[in-house]
């Protein structure tokens, strides 16, 4: 088949530069007081605590209690009562966590420092979406961009990307701007989870994640294609067993 546009980008997981990690740490620490004030403004009293935290937590948690357990109803009510009475403890612990101690450093700031390794896992997301000021747009952005009329992505297409044809918009009028974030989110989640499975040597799980992701793309993003003009449109992730890499592939044809 002859495509009017076709793109294929291979998924690599980069190591985040130290200055990116430091910027994240310092920016978050600098927002300490604002985060605390916003949190207490959002939940200023026990009534709000029950409404926004206790009741909603109970609604979700109760579904995890096996109804066949002995005293299941008592267990659920006990949880609900304990959580509903927890406002004062919650407020004291939140205030304490954000208040600098004898060293001038709060538990919140210590927690940010301790979370550096977890933040470093953002590299999996960066591998898909990119880091515009440092790395340019990622493969997920470019894949949807070339079939949604986003000419800017061409600036970031470079080897080992594969690209032929010209950027087109295959979507129904007005849909492209809403389709892009949806597609990027679905593709990114699929690539990240499939990469986890790939690194763990779980090939069957990897392939199941790929299949599920492509089904979701087919049932959401690709449902918004202008099929009268572009009867053939591809947007998918996959696995290249020769290079042992995941990839994202998009293409469009007018016949």
C-alpha positions as CSV (number, residue, x, y, z in Angstrom):
1,X,0.0,0.0,0.0
2,X,1.1,3.5,-0.8
3,X,0.8,5.9,2.2
4,X,0.6,9.7,2.0
5,X,2.4,9.8,5.3
6,X,4.2,7.2,7.4
7,X,6.1,7.4,10.6
8,X,7.9,4.9,12.9
9,X,9.7,5.8,16.0
10,X,11.7,3.5,18.2
11,X,11.3,3.6,22.0
12,X,14.4,4.3,24.1
13,X,14.5,5.0,27.8
14,X,16.9,7.9,28.5
15,X,18.7,8.6,31.7
16,X,17.5,11.9,33.0
17,X,20.2,14.6,33.2
18,X,21.2,15.7,36.7
19,X,20.0,19.3,36.1
20,X,16.5,18.0,35.2
21,X,16.3,16.1,38.4
22,X,17.7,19.0,40.5
23,X,15.2,21.4,38.8
24,X,12.4,19.1,39.8
25,X,13.6,18.9,43.4
26,X,14.2,22.6,43.9
27,X,10.9,23.6,42.1
28,X,8.9,21.3,44.3
29,X,10.6,22.4,47.5
30,X,10.0,26.0,46.6
31,X,6.3,25.3,46.5
32,X,6.2,23.9,50.0
33,X,4.2,26.7,51.6
34,X,1.9,27.1,48.7
35,X,1.1,23.4,48.7
36,X,0.4,23.4,52.4
37,X,-1.8,26.5,52.2
38,X,-3.8,25.1,49.2
39,X,-4.3,21.8,51.0
40,X,-5.6,23.4,54.2
41,X,-7.8,25.8,52.1
42,X,-9.2,22.8,50.2
43,X,-9.9,20.9,53.5
44,X,-10.4,23.6,56.1
45,X,-12.5,21.7,58.6
46,X,-13.9,18.3,59.6
47,X,-16.9,18.5,57.4
48,X,-14.8,19.0,54.3
49,X,-12.4,16.2,55.5
50,X,-15.3,13.8,55.7
51,X,-16.7,14.8,52.3
52,X,-13.5,14.9,50.3
53,X,-11.4,12.2,52.0
54,X,-13.3,10.0,54.4
55,X,-16.5,9.3,52.5
56,X,-14.8,8.9,49.1
57,X,-12.1,6.6,50.6
58,X,-14.8,4.5,52.1
59,X,-16.8,4.2,48.9
60,X,-13.7,2.7,47.2
61,X,-12.3,0.7,50.1
62,X,-15.6,-1.1,50.9
63,X,-15.5,-2.8,47.5
64,X,-12.3,-4.6,48.5
65,X,-14.0,-6.3,51.5
66,X,-15.1,-9.8,50.6
67,X,-18.9,-9.9,51.5
68,X,-18.5,-13.6,52.5
69,X,-16.1,-12.7,55.3
70,X,-17.4,-13.1,58.8
71,X,-18.5,-9.7,60.1
72,X,-17.9,-8.1,56.8
73,X,-20.4,-5.3,57.5
74,X,-18.8,-4.6,60.9
75,X,-15.4,-4.4,59.3
76,X,-16.6,-1.8,56.8
77,X,-18.4,0.2,59.4
78,X,-15.3,0.2,61.7
79,X,-13.2,1.5,58.9
80,X,-15.8,4.2,58.1
81,X,-16.0,5.3,61.8
82,X,-12.2,5.4,62.3
83,X,-11.7,7.4,59.1
84,X,-14.5,9.9,59.9
85,X,-12.9,10.7,63.3
86,X,-9.4,11.2,61.9
87,X,-9.6,14.9,60.9
88,X,-7.6,16.3,63.9
89,X,-4.9,13.7,63.5
90,X,-4.7,14.3,59.8
91,X,-4.4,18.1,60.2
92,X,-1.8,17.8,62.9
93,X,0.3,15.4,60.8
94,X,0.0,17.5,57.6
95,X,1.1,20.7,59.5
96,X,3.9,18.9,61.1
97,X,5.1,17.4,57.8
98,X,5.4,20.9,56.2
99,X,6.9,22.7,59.2
100,X,10.7,23.0,59.2
101,X,12.3,21.2,62.2
102,X,15.4,22.1,64.2
103,X,17.5,21.7,61.1
104,X,15.4,24.1,59.1
105,X,14.2,21.3,56.8
106,X,10.7,19.9,56.8
107,X,9.7,16.3,56.4
108,X,8.1,17.4,53.1
109,X,11.5,18.5,51.8
110,X,13.2,15.3,53.1
111,X,10.5,13.3,51.3
112,X,11.2,15.1,48.1
113,X,14.9,14.2,48.4
114,X,14.0,10.6,49.2
115,X,11.7,10.5,46.1
116,X,14.5,11.3,43.6
117,X,14.9,7.6,42.6
118,X,11.1,7.4,42.0
119,X,11.2,10.6,40.0
120,X,14.0,9.2,37.9
121,X,11.5,6.6,36.7
122,X,9.9,9.5,34.8
123,X,12.6,8.6,32.2
124,X,10.1,6.0,30.9
125,X,7.5,8.7,30.2
126,X,10.2,11.0,28.7
127,X,11.1,8.2,26.3
128,X,7.6,8.4,24.9
129,X,6.7,12.1,25.1
130,X,10.1,13.7,25.0
131,X,11.4,16.7,26.9
132,X,11.0,19.6,24.5
133,X,13.6,22.0,25.8
134,X,16.3,19.4,26.1
135,X,15.4,16.5,23.8
136,X,12.6,17.6,21.6
137,X,9.2,15.9,21.1
138,X,9.0,12.2,21.8
139,X,7.9,9.4,19.5
140,X,4.3,9.4,20.9
141,X,3.9,13.1,20.1
142,X,5.4,12.7,16.6
143,X,3.4,9.6,15.7
144,X,0.1,11.3,16.3
145,X,1.4,14.7,15.1
146,X,2.1,13.5,11.5
147,X,-1.4,12.3,11.1
148,X,-3.2,15.1,12.9
149,X,-1.7,18.1,11.0
150,X,0.9,19.1,13.5
151,X,3.6,20.5,11.3
152,X,5.8,21.3,14.3
153,X,6.7,17.7,15.0
154,X,8.7,17.5,11.7
155,X,11.4,19.6,13.4
156,X,12.1,16.8,15.8
157,X,12.0,13.9,13.4
158,X,15.5,12.5,13.0
159,X,17.3,9.1,12.8
160,X,16.5,6.5,13.9
161,X,13.0,7.8,13.2
162,X,11.6,6.6,9.9
163,X,9.4,9.2,8.0
164,X,8.1,9.5,4.5
165,X,5.4,11.6,2.9
166,X,3.9,14.8,4.3
167,X,2.0,15.7,7.5
168,X,-1.8,15.4,7.0
169,X,-4.8,15.7,9.3
170,X,-6.8,12.5,9.0
171,X,-9.4,13.4,11.6
172,X,-12.9,14.8,11.4
173,X,-13.2,18.6,11.5
174,X,-12.4,20.0,14.9
175,X,-11.2,16.7,16.3
176,X,-7.4,16.9,15.9
177,X,-6.7,19.1,18.9
178,X,-8.6,16.8,21.2
179,X,-7.3,13.6,19.7
180,X,-3.6,14.4,20.3
181,X,-3.5,14.4,24.1
182,X,-5.7,11.3,24.1
183,X,-3.5,9.5,21.7
184,X,-0.3,10.5,23.5
185,X,-1.6,9.3,26.9
186,X,-2.7,5.9,25.5
187,X,0.5,5.4,23.6
188,X,2.7,6.4,26.5
189,X,1.0,4.2,29.0
190,X,1.3,1.3,26.5
191,X,5.0,1.8,25.8
192,X,5.9,2.2,29.5
193,X,4.0,-0.9,30.6
194,X,5.3,-2.9,27.7
195,X,8.9,-1.8,28.4
196,X,8.5,-2.9,32.0
197,X,7.4,-6.3,30.8
198,X,10.2,-6.4,28.2
199,X,12.9,-5.6,30.8
200,X,11.4,-8.3,33.1
201,X,11.6,-10.9,30.2
202,X,7.8,-11.3,30.2
203,X,7.3,-11.6,26.4
204,X,3.7,-12.9,26.6
205,X,2.7,-10.0,28.9
206,X,4.5,-7.5,26.7
207,X,2.5,-8.7,23.7
208,X,-0.7,-8.6,25.7
209,X,0.0,-5.0,26.7
210,X,0.7,-4.1,23.0
211,X,-2.5,-5.8,21.9
212,X,-4.6,-4.1,24.5
213,X,-3.1,-0.7,23.8
214,X,-3.8,-1.0,20.1
215,X,-7.4,-2.1,20.8
216,X,-7.9,1.0,22.9
217,X,-6.4,3.2,20.2
218,X,-8.8,1.6,17.7
219,X,-11.8,2.1,19.9
220,X,-11.0,5.7,20.7
221,X,-8.6,7.7,18.6
222,X,-9.2,5.9,15.3
223,X,-12.9,6.2,15.7
224,X,-12.5,9.9,15.0
225,X,-10.9,9.5,11.6
226,X,-12.4,11.0,8.5
227,X,-12.7,7.6,6.8
228,X,-14.3,9.1,3.7
229,X,-11.0,10.9,2.9
230,X,-8.6,8.5,4.7
231,X,-10.0,5.0,4.6
232,X,-6.8,3.5,5.9
233,X,-5.1,5.0,9.0
234,X,-2.7,3.2,11.3
235,X,-1.8,4.2,14.8
236,X,-0.2,1.4,16.9
237,X,2.6,0.3,19.1
238,X,4.6,-2.8,18.5
239,X,7.8,-4.8,19.2
240,X,10.7,-5.2,16.8
241,X,12.3,-8.5,17.8
242,X,15.4,-7.9,15.5
243,X,16.3,-4.7,17.4
244,X,14.6,-5.8,20.7
245,X,12.8,-2.4,20.8
246,X,9.3,-1.2,21.1
247,X,8.1,1.3,18.6
248,X,5.1,3.4,17.6
249,X,3.9,3.4,14.0
250,X,1.4,5.7,12.3
251,X,0.4,6.0,8.6
252,X,-2.4,7.1,6.4
253,X,-3.6,6.4,2.9
254,X,-6.3,7.9,0.7
255,X,-7.2,4.6,-0.9
